[in-house]
Amino acid sequence: MAWLATQADASFSSDTSAYTQARQRLPEKALEQLVRQSGRQLDEQERATERWQGHRVKVLDGSTVQMCDTVANQSEYPQPSSQTPSCGFPMAKIVVLFSLLTGAVLDVMIAPFTTSELGLARLLYQQLCPHDVVVADRFYGTYADLSMVQAQGAHAVFRLHQSRKSDLERGKRLGEADYLVLWHKPLKCPKAMSRQQFDSLPNSLWVRQLSYSVSQPGFRTKTVTLVTTLLDAQTYSKSSLAALYHLRWQVEVNLKHLKTTLKLEFVRCKSPEMVRKDLLVHLLSYNLLRSFMLKSAIETAIPILELSLQAARQLLVSFIPQLMYANDLQRDQYYDLMLVLLWEQRLPQRPNRVEPRVVKRRPKSYPRMTRPRSPICSTPTQALI
């Protein structure tokens, strides 16, 4: 309406039903394809000189998204069973595959909260290309996941799963705390796996298991044990693998950008279809911001990890009024200016920084909802009181 008010002989209405109907007509499959296509295009533009040992590195992790408490959302994405009925929110589980270098979203799986994260991740392994390296935390360091990644011609660098016990005495020593170990297929099929998938796994698998110490204050673990299918200790040294796994924290930063910077933590849609569309549009917007950042990094010859996504978002929002009314020449000039301004706001180098997860501002002292609101405010008089 603000834009139409500037046009001559423009007529408009404050009724938003047409906009709502247009959103509902957007095909969900098309949005899924756009997210994958934009991520793939960014992945192809990454500079080969910045790849790790010549490999494209992808990081993987899961998170959750809450949505409006409606009957339709509760039906498809039920709230956790630990929450009292009518006092919680429907919740969906998402598993996202990112490019480590560009930060782009390559693919995403969306499912109810009770769905296994490993089951969703194993569907994403199908998007891996030969010679890719996927990095993830200890939740994924299982026999099945290492085997499925290797079946795609890719490589895995995971932390050793907490329930996995390896007999290093039977392994081949490659260096200090660095062994080549033969893993055998589990006797039972994992819960998050179909019988067909389990039968397709090899009977044994050679993995490399290495450990190193982390002495920086603030880190929760003192010793980190990795398992990887990169078996050549001469090409892939222990220190380089440790440095690569240290970069896994970027997936946490990317998820924080999605949920906090782009406000994806709570989706204000009342139907499951619109929830998924809203989530996909958020991911597409995120990839477009990453595209803008990659363009700035390429033109200024700096690593993209030194650029701020929040700064890119703020620049774009600030320039939207100028871009709306600019001609083609002016729009190109504004875009070039934005690239320079983004480079000038590059992040400082803060290796191994420690930021405790504490909240400085105190929350409001409202009581928590432990029962539905309707018995509390059963009459208008009680509601006013």
C-alpha positions as CSV (number, residue, x, y, z in Angstrom):
1,M,0.0,0.0,0.0
2,A,2.9,2.4,0.7
3,W,4.3,1.8,-2.7
4,L,0.9,2.1,-4.4
5,A,0.3,5.4,-2.7
6,T,3.2,6.9,-4.7
7,Q,1.7,5.9,-8.0
8,A,-0.7,8.1,-10.0
9,D,-4.3,7.0,-10.1
10,A,-3.6,4.0,-7.9
11,S,-6.4,2.3,-6.0
12,F,-5.8,-0.3,-3.3
13,S,-7.5,-2.0,-0.4
14,S,-6.4,-2.9,3.1
15,D,-7.8,-6.4,2.7
16,T,-5.0,-8.9,2.8
17,S,-6.9,-12.0,1.6
18,A,-5.5,-11.8,-1.9
19,Y,-2.0,-12.0,-0.5
20,T,-2.9,-14.9,1.7
21,Q,-4.5,-16.8,-1.2
22,A,-1.4,-16.2,-3.3
23,R,0.8,-17.6,-0.6
24,Q,-1.4,-20.7,-0.4
25,R,-1.1,-21.2,-4.2
26,L,2.7,-21.3,-4.0
27,P,3.8,-24.9,-4.9
28,E,5.8,-26.5,-2.0
29,K,7.8,-28.7,-4.4
30,A,8.9,-25.6,-6.4
31,L,10.2,-24.0,-3.2
32,E,12.1,-27.1,-2.3
33,Q,13.8,-27.1,-5.7
34,L,14.7,-23.4,-5.4
35,V,16.4,-24.0,-2.1
36,R,18.4,-26.9,-3.5
37,Q,19.2,-25.1,-6.7
38,S,20.4,-21.9,-5.0
39,G,22.5,-24.0,-2.6
40,R,24.0,-26.0,-5.4
41,Q,24.9,-22.9,-7.4
42,L,26.7,-21.4,-4.4
43,D,28.5,-24.7,-3.9
44,E,29.7,-24.6,-7.5
45,Q,31.0,-21.0,-7.1
46,E,33.3,-21.7,-4.1
47,R,36.9,-21.1,-4.8
48,A,38.9,-24.3,-5.2
49,T,41.9,-22.8,-3.5
50,E,39.9,-22.6,-0.2
51,R,38.7,-26.2,-0.2
52,W,40.0,-28.5,2.4
53,Q,42.7,-30.8,0.8
54,G,40.8,-30.3,-2.5
55,H,37.5,-31.6,-1.1
56,R,34.2,-29.9,-0.7
57,V,33.3,-30.0,3.0
58,K,29.7,-30.2,4.1
59,V,28.4,-30.0,7.7
60,L,25.3,-31.6,9.1
61,D,23.1,-31.1,12.2
62,G,19.6,-31.1,13.4
63,S,17.4,-28.6,15.3
64,T,13.7,-27.9,16.1
65,V,11.1,-25.3,15.0
66,Q,8.0,-24.3,16.9
67,M,4.7,-23.2,15.3
68,C,1.3,-21.8,16.2
69,D,-0.8,-24.0,18.4
70,T,-3.6,-25.0,16.1
71,V,-5.4,-28.3,15.7
72,A,-3.9,-28.9,12.2
73,N,-0.4,-28.2,13.3
74,Q,-0.8,-30.4,16.4
75,S,-2.1,-33.2,14.2
76,E,0.9,-33.3,11.9
77,Y,3.6,-32.0,14.2
78,P,2.5,-32.9,17.8
79,Q,4.1,-31.1,20.7
80,P,6.5,-33.0,22.9
81,S,4.9,-35.4,25.3
82,S,6.6,-33.8,28.3
83,Q,4.5,-30.6,27.8
84,T,1.0,-30.3,29.2
85,P,-1.8,-30.4,26.6
86,S,-2.8,-26.9,25.4
87,C,0.2,-25.4,27.2
88,G,2.9,-26.2,24.6
89,F,3.5,-25.6,20.9
90,P,3.6,-28.0,18.0
91,M,7.2,-28.8,17.1
92,A,9.0,-30.0,13.9
93,K,12.4,-31.5,13.7
94,I,14.7,-30.3,10.9
95,V,18.0,-31.7,9.7
96,V,20.0,-29.3,7.5
97,L,23.0,-30.0,5.2
98,F,25.2,-26.9,4.9
99,S,28.3,-26.1,2.8
100,L,31.1,-25.4,5.2
101,L,32.9,-22.9,2.9
102,T,29.9,-20.8,1.7
103,G,27.5,-21.6,4.5
104,A,24.7,-22.3,2.0
105,V,21.8,-24.7,2.7
106,L,22.2,-27.6,0.3
107,D,19.2,-29.6,1.5
108,V,16.8,-30.0,4.5
109,M,14.5,-32.6,5.9
110,I,11.4,-31.7,7.9
111,A,9.5,-34.1,10.1
112,P,7.6,-34.4,13.3
113,F,9.5,-34.0,16.5
114,T,9.4,-37.7,17.4
115,T,11.1,-38.7,14.1
116,S,14.7,-40.0,14.4
117,E,17.3,-37.4,13.5
118,L,19.6,-40.2,12.2
119,G,16.8,-41.4,9.9
120,L,16.5,-37.9,8.4
121,A,20.3,-37.5,8.1
122,R,20.5,-40.9,6.3
123,L,18.2,-39.5,3.6
124,L,20.4,-36.5,3.2
125,Y,23.5,-38.7,2.6
126,Q,22.0,-39.4,-0.8
127,Q,22.8,-35.7,-1.8
128,L,26.5,-36.2,-1.2
129,C,28.8,-36.3,-4.2
130,P,31.9,-38.4,-4.7
131,H,35.0,-37.0,-2.8
132,D,32.8,-34.8,-0.6
133,V,33.7,-34.7,3.1
134,V,30.8,-34.5,5.6
135,V,31.5,-33.4,9.2
136,A,29.1,-34.0,12.1
137,D,29.1,-34.5,15.9
138,R,29.2,-37.7,17.9
139,F,25.5,-38.5,17.4
140,Y,26.4,-39.6,13.8
141,G,29.6,-41.5,14.6
142,T,28.0,-45.0,14.1
143,Y,28.8,-47.9,11.8
144,A,25.7,-47.4,9.7
145,D,26.4,-43.7,9.1
146,L,30.0,-44.2,8.2
147,S,29.1,-47.0,5.8
148,M,26.3,-45.0,4.1
149,V,28.5,-42.0,3.6
150,Q,31.2,-44.2,2.1
151,A,28.6,-45.9,-0.2
152,Q,28.1,-42.5,-1.9
153,G,31.8,-42.2,-2.7
154,A,32.2,-39.5,0.0
155,H,34.1,-39.4,3.3
156,A,33.0,-38.9,6.9
157,V,34.7,-37.1,9.8
158,F,32.6,-37.7,12.9
159,R,33.2,-37.9,16.6
160,L,33.2,-41.4,18.0
161,H,29.7,-42.3,19.2
162,Q,29.5,-42.4,23.0
163,S,28.3,-46.0,23.1
164,R,30.9,-47.3,20.7
165,K,33.9,-49.1,22.2
166,S,36.8,-50.0,19.9
167,D,39.6,-52.4,20.6
168,L,42.6,-50.4,19.6
169,E,45.0,-53.3,20.5
170,R,43.8,-55.1,17.4
171,G,44.2,-52.0,15.2
172,K,47.2,-50.8,13.2
173,R,49.0,-47.9,14.7
174,L,49.5,-45.0,12.4
175,G,50.9,-42.5,14.9
176,E,50.4,-41.3,18.4
177,A,46.7,-41.9,19.4
178,D,46.1,-42.7,15.7
179,Y,44.9,-46.1,14.7
180,L,43.4,-48.0,11.8
181,V,40.6,-50.2,13.1
182,L,38.3,-52.8,11.6
183,W,34.7,-52.4,12.6
184,H,32.2,-55.2,12.2
185,K,28.5,-54.8,11.3
186,P,26.2,-54.8,14.3
187,L,24.1,-57.9,14.9
188,K,20.8,-55.9,15.3
189,C,19.3,-53.5,12.8
190,P,19.2,-49.9,14.3
191,K,15.7,-48.5,15.0
192,A,16.1,-45.6,12.6
193,M,16.9,-47.9,9.7
194,S,14.9,-50.1,7.4
195,R,15.8,-53.8,7.1
196,Q,16.6,-53.2,3.5
197,Q,19.1,-50.5,4.3
198,F,20.6,-52.6,7.1
199,D,21.1,-55.6,4.8
200,S,22.8,-53.4,2.2
201,L,25.6,-52.4,4.6
202,P,29.0,-54.2,4.3
203,N,29.9,-56.8,6.9
204,S,33.0,-54.9,8.0
205,L,34.5,-51.4,7.6
206,W,38.0,-50.0,8.0
207,V,38.0,-46.7,9.9
208,R,40.6,-44.5,11.3
209,Q,40.3,-43.6,14.9
210,L,42.3,-40.7,16.4
211,S,42.3,-38.7,19.6
212,Y,43.7,-35.3,20.5
213,S,43.5,-33.0,23.5
214,V,41.8,-29.6,23.8
215,S,43.3,-27.4,26.4
216,Q,41.6,-24.1,25.8
217,P,39.5,-22.9,28.8
218,G,35.8,-23.0,28.3
219,F,35.6,-26.1,26.2
220,R,33.5,-28.9,27.6
221,T,35.7,-31.8,26.6
222,K,39.4,-32.4,27.2
223,T,39.9,-35.2,24.8
224,V,38.2,-35.6,21.4
225,T,38.1,-38.9,19.5
226,L,37.3,-38.8,15.8
227,V,36.4,-41.6,13.4
228,T,36.9,-41.1,9.7
229,T,37.0,-42.9,6.4
230,L,40.0,-40.9,5.4
231,L,42.6,-43.6,6.0
232,D,45.8,-42.1,4.5
233,A,47.7,-40.7,7.4
234,Q,50.3,-39.1,5.1
235,T,47.8,-37.1,3.1
236,Y,45.4,-36.3,6.0
237,S,47.4,-35.7,9.0
238,K,46.0,-35.8,12.5
239,S,46.4,-32.1,13.1
240,S,44.6,-31.2,9.8
241,L,41.7,-33.5,10.8
242,A,41.5,-31.9,14.2
243,A,41.5,-28.4,12.6
244,L,38.7,-29.5,10.2
245,Y,36.5,-30.8,13.0
246,H,37.1,-27.6,14.9
247,L,35.3,-25.8,12.0
248,R,32.2,-28.0,12.6
249,W,31.0,-25.3,15.0
250,Q,30.1,-23.3,11.9
251,V,27.0,-25.5,11.6
252,E,25.9,-24.3,15.0
253,V,26.4,-20.7,13.9
254,N,24.5,-21.3,10.7
255,L,21.5,-22.7,12.6
256,K,21.7,-19.8,15.0
257,H,21.5,-17.4,12.0
258,L,18.4,-19.2,10.7
259,K,16.6,-19.3,14.0
260,T,17.7,-16.1,15.6
261,T,18.8,-13.7,12.9
262,L,16.1,-14.7,10.4
263,K,13.5,-15.4,13.1
264,L,12.9,-19.0,12.2
265,E,12.7,-20.3,15.8
266,F,8.9,-19.8,15.8
267,V,6.8,-20.0,12.5
268,R,3.6,-18.0,12.7
269,C,1.5,-20.2,10.3
270,K,-1.6,-22.1,11.2
271,S,-1.4,-25.0,8.8
272,P,1.3,-27.6,8.3
273,E,1.6,-26.8,4.6
274,M,2.2,-23.1,5.2
275,V,4.6,-23.9,8.0
276,R,6.8,-25.9,5.5
277,K,6.5,-23.2,2.9
278,D,7.4,-20.5,5.4
279,L,10.4,-22.5,6.5
280,L,11.6,-23.1,2.9
281,V,11.2,-19.4,2.1
282,H,13.4,-18.6,5.1
283,L,16.0,-21.0,3.8
284,L,15.8,-19.5,0.3
285,S,16.3,-16.0,1.8
286,Y,19.2,-17.3,3.8
287,N,20.9,-18.7,0.6
288,L,20.3,-15.4,-1.2
289,L,22.1,-13.6,1.6
290,R,24.9,-16.1,1.4
291,S,25.1,-15.5,-2.4
292,F,25.5,-11.7,-1.7
293,M,28.3,-12.5,0.9
294,L,30.1,-14.8,-1.5
295,K,30.0,-12.2,-4.2
296,S,31.6,-9.7,-1.8
297,A,34.2,-12.3,-0.7
298,I,35.2,-13.1,-4.3
299,E,35.5,-9.5,-5.4
300,T,37.6,-8.5,-2.3
301,A,39.6,-11.7,-2.1
302,I,38.8,-12.5,1.5
303,P,37.4,-15.6,3.1
304,I,33.7,-15.7,3.3
305,L,33.8,-16.8,6.9
306,E,35.1,-13.3,7.8
307,L,31.9,-11.7,6.6
308,S,28.8,-11.2,8.8
309,L,25.4,-12.5,7.7
310,Q,23.7,-10.1,10.1
311,A,25.6,-7.2,8.4
312,A,24.5,-8.4,5.0
313,R,20.9,-8.6,6.1
314,Q,21.0,-5.1,7.6
315,L,22.6,-3.7,4.5
316,L,19.9,-5.2,2.2
317,V,17.1,-4.0,4.4
318,S,18.5,-0.5,4.5
319,F,18.9,-0.3,0.7
320,I,15.5,-1.8,-0.2
321,P,13.8,1.7,-0.5
322,Q,16.6,2.9,-2.9
323,L,16.6,-0.3,-4.9
324,M,12.8,-0.2,-5.4
325,Y,12.9,3.2,-7.2
326,A,16.3,2.9,-8.9
327,N,16.8,2.3,-12.6
328,D,19.1,-0.4,-13.9
329,L,22.2,1.7,-13.8
330,Q,21.5,3.0,-10.3
331,R,20.7,-0.5,-9.1
332,D,24.1,-1.8,-10.2
333,Q,25.8,1.1,-8.5
334,Y,23.9,0.5,-5.2
335,Y,24.8,-3.2,-5.4
336,D,28.5,-2.5,-5.9
337,L,28.4,-0.1,-3.0
338,M,26.7,-2.7,-0.8
339,L,29.5,-5.2,-1.6
340,V,32.1,-2.7,-0.5
341,L,30.2,-1.8,2.7
342,L,29.9,-5.5,3.6
343,W,33.6,-6.0,3.2
344,E,34.3,-3.0,5.5
345,Q,32.3,-4.7,8.2
346,R,34.3,-7.9,8.2
347,L,34.4,-9.9,11.4
348,P,37.5,-9.6,13.6
349,Q,39.8,-12.7,14.0
350,R,38.9,-14.3,17.3
351,P,40.3,-17.8,17.3
352,N,39.3,-20.1,20.2
353,R,37.2,-17.4,21.8
354,V,35.0,-18.4,24.8
355,E,31.4,-17.2,25.0
356,P,29.6,-18.8,28.0
357,R,25.9,-19.4,27.3
358,V,24.5,-17.0,29.9
359,V,21.7,-14.4,29.6
360,K,22.4,-10.9,31.0
361,R,18.9,-9.5,30.8
362,R,16.5,-10.9,33.4
363,P,13.2,-12.4,32.1
364,K,9.9,-11.0,33.2
365,S,8.5,-12.6,36.3
366,Y,5.3,-14.0,34.8
367,P,4.3,-17.4,36.0
368,R,4.6,-20.4,33.6
369,M,1.5,-21.8,32.0
370,T,1.0,-25.3,33.5
371,R,-2.7,-25.8,32.5
372,P,-4.9,-24.6,29.7
373,R,-6.0,-21.0,29.8
374,S,-9.7,-21.7,29.4
375,P,-10.3,-22.9,33.0
376,I,-8.2,-19.9,34.3
377,C,-10.3,-17.3,32.5
378,S,-13.7,-19.0,32.2
379,T,-15.7,-15.8,32.3
380,P,-15.2,-12.2,31.0
381,T,-15.1,-10.9,34.5
382,Q,-12.4,-13.2,35.6
383,A,-10.4,-12.4,32.4
384,L,-10.5,-8.7,33.3
385,I,-9.4,-9.3,36.8
